[in-house]
Amino acid sequence: MFFLAVLYGLMNILSFVALQNIGAGIFTIFAQCKILTTATFSTLLLGRKYSAGKWRALVGLMLGVLMFSEPIWNNIKTSETEIEGNPILGTGAVILEVTLSGFASIYFEQVIKTDQEQLGIWERNFQLALGSFPIYLMFMLHSGGGDVGYFGGWSIVAVALSILGAAGGLLVALSIKHGDSILKTLATTGAIILSSVLDYYVMGGPLSAIMIIAGAQVVINICNYTFDKTPEESVVPPKGDPERI
């Protein structure tokens, strides 16, 4: 799991490098490719074979999420970085980050589904946390704790968000163990739509006609993928006790 922790740390670094050199709009466009990279690595590493209907649903889902985020990438002035950056470096960083994201999701699924030691989700997440701790500790020491110091900036909201983030990590692991990484990706895209709708009603966020149509397209493609009855083939059968978490 230390290898996976290094991957996640590297992905965070690449995200910072990308956003320092390209605008948020371009970053958002490339970020939607995670859907396809996850499916591609699922085919390469796990040997799964998806039907043409599922591939069409994934492409449609990617385009739907891209159109739903239109307020971000279509706002050219706000998406440009204030600091003059290197577009080639930024684009390369976000493409590599998207590729690693797809690989990391499938690698984690492969680990928990072909676990010779038959460790549960709790044990695997604990291992991942222990592997991540020294990596992020080095980041903290390198930055000197930032503007607020090593233990500054904590509030009730920050603590609550940390707890929610930890609980979300467990839910992601459970969804991968009892489902797969593609279903986790479908749930994530659905959550983007739900959070944007809540943002509109609670915080007064944007919800244009384009976003509504794109949201409907996302929901339709999630249903198209989920209810496709074409059987999947995989050369990596699960091992161990599937009920143990």
N, C-alpha and C positions, 0 to 999 in steps of 0.2 A: 504493500500500500504506500510505501515511501515514494515509489516511482510515480504513483498517481498524485500524491501530494505535490511533488515537484512539478508535474504537469499543470496542476491548478495554479500554482504559484507563477509559473512561466506564462500562463494565459493571462493572469492579472497584469503582469508586467507588459505584455504585448498590447493589452487594451489601453494602458496608460500611454505607451509609445504611440499607438495609433491616434488617440485623441489629441495628442500634442502636435501631430503633424497633418491631420485631416479634420474636416468638420464633422459634427455629430450626424449630419444628414448622410454623408457618404458612409460613415461608420454603421449607421442603421441599415442602409441598403445591403452592405456586405454581411451584416450580422444575421440576416434572414437565411443565408446559405447554410446555417447550422442544421437546418431541417434535412437538406440533401446530403451534407457530409455525414450526418449520423446514419442515414439510410445506406449510404455507400459503404461505410466501415462495417455496418451490420452485415452487408453482403460479403465483404472481403474477409472479415475476422470470424464471423459466426456461420458463414455459409448459407445465410437465409436467401431465399429467392422470392421476391415480391412480384405480384402480378402487374400487368400493364395498368390496370385500374388503380392500384395502390400508388404506383409511381405518378400517375396523372393527378391523383388526390394530393400527394405531397407537393408536387409542383404548384398546383392550384392553391394549396395552403400557404406556400411560401409567397406567392404573388399576392394573395389576400392579405397576409400580415404586412407585406410591403406597402400595399395601398392603404391599409389602415393607419400606418405610421406616416402618411402623406404630410400632415402638419409639420413633421420634423424635417424630412429631407427636401420638401418643396420650399421651405423658408430659407432661401439662399443666404440672406444677410445674417441671420442668427446662427446658421450652421457653419459659417466660416470661422476658422480659428483666429484669435486675436494676434497670436504670435506667428510670424512667418515660419512655416515648417517645410518639411521635405515630403511632398505628396507621394513619391515613390516609396519612401521608407514607411510612411503611415499606411499606405495601401497594402504593402507587403506584410506589415505587422498584423493588420486585421484579417487578412487572408490566412496567415499562419495560425492566428488565434482561433478562427472559425474551424480550420482543419483539425487542430488539436482538441477543440471542444467535442467534435464528432467522435474522434478517436478515444478520448477519455471516457465518454459516456458508454461506448461499446466495450472498452477494456474493463471498466468497472462491472458492467453486466456479465462479461465473461468470467471475471474473478468470482463473483458471488454465485454464479450458476454452475461453475465447474470447480467448486471449492473442495479440494481433497481433505482439508482439515475440518470441513463441515462447521465453520464458524457462523454465528448468527449475524444479523444486521447490526446489533449493538456492538459486537466485537469488532466488526469490520469498520464501522464508523469511528470507534475509539482508536483503532490503528491509524486511520486516516487523519484524525485530529492530532495524534502524537507525531505523525510524520510532518504535518503542516506547521506545528508549533515552532520548531527551530527555524523554519524558512521565514515565517512572518516575523519572528523575533529579530532576525537579521535585518529585515526591512525597517523595523522600528528603530533599531540601534543605528542604522545607516542614516535615517532621517532625523535622528535626535528627538524623536517623539513628536515632531511637527511643531506647529505654532502653540499648541496648548499643553505640550509636555506629554510624558509617558502615561500619566493617569488622569489627564484633564479631559474635559469635554463630555464626561459621562453624566447622563440625566436619566430620569425615569423612562422617557421615551426611548433613549438609546439602549437601555437595559432590556426594555420590552421588545425592541426590534431584534436584539441579539438572541433573545429566547425564541422569537418567532423564526429567525433564520436557522437556528439549530434544529427546531422542530421540523421546519421545512426540509432540511437535509435528510432527516430520518424518513420523512414521507416520500422523498424522491427515491431513496434507497429501497424502500418497500415497494414502490411502484415499479422499479426496475426488476426486483426479485420476483414479484408475482405477475408482472406483465413483461414489458421490454422497454428499451430506450426510446423507441418510436412513439409508443403510447405516452411515455413521459413528456415527449416533445409536443404531442397533440394537446396534452393537458396544459402545458406551459403557454401555448398559443391561445388556447381558450381562456386562460387566466388573464392574458393581455387584454382581450376583448372585455371581459367582466370588469377588470380594474378600471378600464377607460370609461365604461358606462357609469360605474360608481363615482369616478372622478368628475364626470359631467354633472351628476345629480347632487353630489356632496360638496365638491370644490369648485364647481362652475368651469370645468375644463372644456376643451373643444370636442365637439361631436358633429361633424359635418355630414352632408348627404353621402359624400364619397366614403367616409368612414363607416356609415351604416351599411352601405352596399358591400363594402369590403368585409365587414364583420359577418354579414349574412353568407358571403362566399366562404369565409373561414369555417363557419358552423357546418355548411353543406359539405365541404371537403373533409372535415373531421368525420361526419356521418358516412361519407362515401368510403373512406379508409376503414372505419370501424366495422361497417356492415358488409364489406367485401368478403364473400364466403370462399374465395379461392384459397386453398390450403397452402400454408407456408412450409418450406423445407429447410431444415437446419442440420448441419453436420456436427453441431456441438450440443448434444443432449444434456439437460440438467442432471447433476449428480447430487448425492446426499439427500437429506431430508428436506423436501420443499416446504414443509409446514413450520420449520424452526425459524424463528425470527429473534 
